[in-house]
Amino acid sequence: MSEHEEHGDSHYIKIWAILLALLAVSFVGPMVGIQWLTLLTAFGIAVVKAYLVAVNFMHINLTPRFVIYTVATTLVFMLLFFAGAAPDVMKASGQHWQKPAWIEAERVWAAGEVSGENAHGEHH
């Protein structure tokens, strides 16, 4: 018996409806205006939606265990790389270096000089 026959169409429609409801919550959430709540719900909903898709549509729960370990290991290494690189990459300056474009962009943004022109004065 295949996975589709075991669950039937109603199972997939139910998961689809849950995903749509979570999408609606992720659209309405930022309208509350509380930044920490918006971030918490946005990332929480993203994790839940990714889990639902991986288990119900990609059927990752039916794959051999080594595939799950490989995916988990890849995600851990990706997060470790980001955690190691982000503190330096996300700064505008550091010891013996700086990003002049970022500094200028921050100055322009703070001064409210943002317009429809890019750095070369060309319109899009």
C-alpha positions in Angstrom: 0.0 0.0 0.0 1.5 3.4 -1.0 1.6 6.4 1.2 -1.1 8.2 -0.8 -3.5 5.2 -0.4 -2.7 5.0 3.3 -3.6 8.6 4.0 -6.0 9.5 1.2 -6.7 12.9 -0.3 -8.3 14.3 2.9 -5.1 14.0 4.8 -3.2 16.2 2.3 -6.1 18.7 2.1 -6.0 18.9 5.9 -2.3 19.6 5.9 -2.7 22.1 3.1 -5.5 23.9 5.1 -3.2 24.0 8.2 -0.4 25.5 6.0 -2.8 28.2 4.7 -3.9 29.0 8.2 -0.3 29.4 9.3 0.3 31.6 6.3 -2.6 33.8 7.3 -1.2 34.1 10.8 2.3 35.0 9.5 0.7 37.8 7.4 -1.5 39.2 10.3 1.2 38.8 13.0 3.3 41.9 12.0 0.2 44.1 12.2 0.2 43.7 15.9 3.3 45.9 16.0 5.2 44.0 18.8 8.7 43.3 17.3 9.7 40.4 19.6 6.3 38.7 19.1 6.5 39.1 15.4 9.9 37.6 15.2 9.0 34.7 17.5 5.8 33.8 15.6 7.5 34.3 12.2 10.3 31.9 13.0 8.1 29.5 14.9 5.6 29.3 12.1 8.4 28.9 9.6 9.8 25.9 11.5 6.3 24.3 11.9 5.5 24.8 8.2 8.9 23.3 7.2 8.3 20.3 9.4 4.8 19.7 8.0 6.0 19.9 4.4 9.1 17.7 5.1 7.0 15.0 6.9 3.8 15.1 4.9 4.7 16.0 1.4 8.4 15.1 1.1 7.9 12.0 3.3 11.2 12.4 5.1 9.9 10.2 7.9 9.8 7.3 5.5 13.5 7.6 4.3 16.3 5.5 5.8 17.6 6.9 9.0 21.0 7.9 7.5 19.2 10.4 5.3 17.7 12.1 8.3 21.1 12.2 10.0 22.7 13.7 6.9 20.1 16.4 6.7 20.4 17.2 10.4 24.2 17.3 10.2 24.1 19.6 7.2 21.7 22.0 9.0 23.9 22.0 12.2 27.0 22.8 10.1 25.1 25.5 8.2 24.0 27.1 11.5 27.5 26.9 13.0 28.9 28.6 9.9 26.4 31.3 10.1 26.9 31.8 13.8 30.7 32.0 13.3 30.6 34.3 10.3 27.7 36.6 11.1 29.3 38.7 13.9 32.0 39.9 11.5 30.0 40.1 8.3 27.1 42.0 9.8 29.4 44.8 11.2 30.0 48.0 9.3 33.6 48.2 10.5 36.2 46.3 12.5 39.9 46.2 13.5 41.8 47.4 10.4 38.9 47.3 8.0 35.6 49.0 7.2 32.8 48.8 4.7 32.5 52.4 3.3 29.3 51.6 1.4 27.6 50.4 4.6 28.7 53.4 6.5 27.5 55.8 3.8 24.2 53.9 3.5 23.7 54.2 7.3 24.4 57.9 7.2 22.0 58.5 4.3 19.3 56.4 5.9 19.7 58.2 9.3 19.6 61.6 7.5 16.5 60.6 5.6 18.1 61.3 2.2 16.7 58.1 0.7 15.2 58.7 -2.7 14.3 56.8 -5.9 17.9 57.1 -7.2 20.6 54.5 -6.7 24.3 55.4 -5.9 25.1 56.3 -9.5 22.1 58.7 -9.8 20.2 56.5 -12.2 16.5 55.9 -11.9 15.0 52.4 -12.1 
